[in-house]
Amino acid sequence: MKVAFVFPGQGAQYAGMGREISEKFPVARAAFDEANSALDFPLSSLCFDGPEEVLKLTENTQPAILATSIAVFRVLEDKGIRPDFVAGHSLGEYTALVAAGALKLGEAAALVRRRGKYMQEAVPVGDGAMAALLGLDPSAVVSVCERASEGQVVSPANLNSPGQIVIAGTREAVERAVVLAKEAGAKRAILLQVSAPFHCALLKPAEDCLSADLDRFSFGDLRYPLVTNVDAAVIRTGAEVRSALRRQVSRPVRWQESIQRLLEEEVRTFVEVGPGKVLLGLIRSIDKSVTMLNAEDEKSVENVLSALL
């Protein structure tokens, strides 16, 4: 039975995340200490105590979720639980690469903090938007976006699961797409509370800035193969990592295809490692027959150990 660890992206953050796991397991505490030393502020305090309005800033959210997820991962690894594959949704791809040994935690924490800053700076607050469209297939969503664009940017950003696609772009174009999606038969079409329009062409300036940072890194080969967001393809070498991360910024997250690729690789157990259970919900709508577990606190870690050891 093959096991995949999947790591969450933005949207999973909450004040208090990681506190219990850090108090119970020294390897988790050490992970937060490693992230703290790589940044110019005590990230662990922000994770444990907030305030939420500061935690939710993109440049803080990204390293916070990464550090929390790696803290939990190291507990599982220390207990003898290791995946056959890894994958991560958007930001979670960086976490997956740390777990796979391609990138050090401190390096990744500093890198994703800059990534968040670049993303926020690429589009002035309020100029961009994202919306979730439920109940439309990909071709219908593409058609809606094409009709809504009117010379502006709007496109699929997260291809999450059957019937759940998130779009991103210029606020006016996204708002038009929401109206058109409802007319096209969407079950729901709702604007999301986000700080930037992730994974669309408006983020190209952020991609360019991040590319310069990525070029300075030497990525190691992966201990565990990873299925990428941008291609839904399995990669195993450090040389493949840089291209995937560079293109990921302004292109859609192909999550449904990524999970389907893992299923093709005979993965039958998925463990969401880090705060929240968002990814398990998406996986459930793709294939209800697989085993799904989450690990974010002492109790859920114990459940994973009981199931997999």
Phi, psi and omega in degrees: 000117181273146184239136173244134170265129177241141188241132185285159174253204181297152183108350182258358189284146173200146178297133183105348182295135178086347184297310184296315182297325179291323180288330186271331189231119180303325181293330177288317178300320180297325178296315178296321178298321179295318178292319179303316185290339181274346184247174182261021178201161181282093183300321183300321179297322178293319178297314188284321191239355183076209006288153185300322183295332176278320179301326185281353174294132188307319183290342175265321181302316186297308177292332180294313179292321178300310183296318180297316181294319179291325176301316179291317179304317183292330174295312179299315181296319179297331180272001176098008178264117180229143183276161169272330178218159172228156174202157178213146181272112179059245176311323182301340177294325176295318177300316179300323180289325174295314179301325182276357176085009180279343187211140177281151183301314181299317178298315182293321180299315179293322181293314183286335173296317177292322177303314178298319179296316179298318180297316181294322182284339184294327183226120179305143180305129180097341181279334180247168180202164173225153179215146176263127178248120183248132175094010176243145177278166185304319181295323178293322179294318177299318179298316178301314181296319180298318181287332183276344190296311180047045178087355177255180183262128166201130185200163175299134181246319178230112176267083197279315187192171178302120178083004175230107179231133177258135178249159181213156177159202177297138186306313183298320181291320178295319178297321176296320181296324178299316179295314181293326179295320178296320178294331181278358176105013178298139177293321175212149174213106189228139174290143181256150176274095181228161183267349180199159178274085187292151171059047172217176187296337178296342181270008180302320176300323177293321178299318181295317179295316182293326180302321179296321177293316182298326181294340180273352182264147171251110184272133177280164173291158190268132173291327179236129180298147184240140172263121188281153174294314194283331182241349187053041183240153178277129174236153183225352186242153178299327181298328181281338185295312186301314180298317181296317181290323180297312185285339183298328190301314187249011179241160186290150173278116183266067189290315180301315179295326179295316178294320178297324177295319178296322176297322177296332178276010176072025172286128179237355177230128178242130177242117174277117186251111181131184186292132174093175180227026184300315184292325178297323177298320178292317180297321180301323181282348177268317180206107183283349187276347184279160174277131183233127180228155173231155179223112177216344179216181185301315183296314182290328174296317178298323177297318179295317180298318179296323183283328191248346179272000000 
